Amino acid sequence: MGVRGLRWIPVCAVAVLWCVALARAALEIGGAAAGAAAVVAGGWGLSVLPVHCVPKSRADEQAARARRAVRRMAARVRGGRGEPGAG
């Protein structure tokens, strides 16, 4: 497993912990537990909604701006300008 595969370990751990907490809250019998389970389940459902959607033209502009910024930073690093202690 490479370095890229290792980044999934904490993601999976958090997902498992979330599922265990949700199951525990949902299966617990009591007045307050039902409300807490609804909040937990509702929070999970809201977190996967695509609330970050923007029109395609604006998304393309933002992506182009980000690509230009990355190219400028890479050029600085390759050219030796802007590095700490270089001045």
URPEMO-V70580 format. One record per backbone hydrogen bond with DSSP energy under -0.5 kcal/mol. CO is the residue of the C=O (numbers start at 1). NH is the residue of the N-H. E is the energy in kcal/mol with one decimal. If there is no record, write none. Layout:
co=CO nh=NH e=E
co=CO nh=NH e=E
This chain:
co=2 nh=6 e=-1.4
co=3 nh=7 e=-0.8
co=5 nh=8 e=-1.1
co=6 nh=9 e=-1.2
co=6 nh=10 e=-0.6
co=7 nh=11 e=-0.8
co=8 nh=12 e=-2.7
co=9 nh=13 e=-2.3
co=10 nh=14 e=-2.3
co=11 nh=15 e=-2.1
co=12 nh=16 e=-2.5
co=13 nh=17 e=-2.4
co=14 nh=18 e=-2.4
co=15 nh=19 e=-2.3
co=16 nh=20 e=-2.5
co=17 nh=21 e=-2.4
co=18 nh=22 e=-2.6
co=19 nh=23 e=-2.6
co=20 nh=24 e=-2.6
co=21 nh=25 e=-2.4
co=22 nh=26 e=-2.5
co=23 nh=27 e=-2.4
co=24 nh=28 e=-1.2
co=28 nh=30 e=-0.5
co=30 nh=34 e=-1.2
co=31 nh=35 e=-0.9
co=32 nh=36 e=-2.2
co=33 nh=37 e=-2.7
co=34 nh=38 e=-1.9
co=35 nh=39 e=-2.1
co=36 nh=40 e=-2.6
co=37 nh=41 e=-2.8
co=38 nh=42 e=-2.5
co=39 nh=43 e=-2.5
co=40 nh=44 e=-1.9
co=41 nh=45 e=-2.1
co=42 nh=46 e=-2.4
co=43 nh=47 e=-1.7
co=44 nh=48 e=-0.8
co=45 nh=48 e=-0.6
co=46 nh=49 e=-1.2
co=49 nh=51 e=-2.1
co=50 nh=53 e=-1.1
co=55 nh=59 e=-2.3
co=56 nh=60 e=-2.6
co=57 nh=61 e=-1.9
co=58 nh=62 e=-2.4
co=59 nh=63 e=-2.4
co=60 nh=64 e=-2.4
co=61 nh=65 e=-2.4
co=62 nh=66 e=-2.3
co=63 nh=67 e=-2.4
co=64 nh=68 e=-2.2
co=65 nh=69 e=-2.0
co=66 nh=70 e=-2.2
co=67 nh=71 e=-2.3
co=68 nh=72 e=-2.4
co=69 nh=73 e=-2.3
co=70 nh=74 e=-2.6
co=71 nh=75 e=-2.3
co=72 nh=76 e=-2.1
co=73 nh=77 e=-2.3
co=74 nh=78 e=-2.6
co=75 nh=79 e=-2.4
co=76 nh=80 e=-1.1
co=76 nh=81 e=-1.2
co=80 nh=83 e=-0.6
co=83 nh=86 e=-1.8
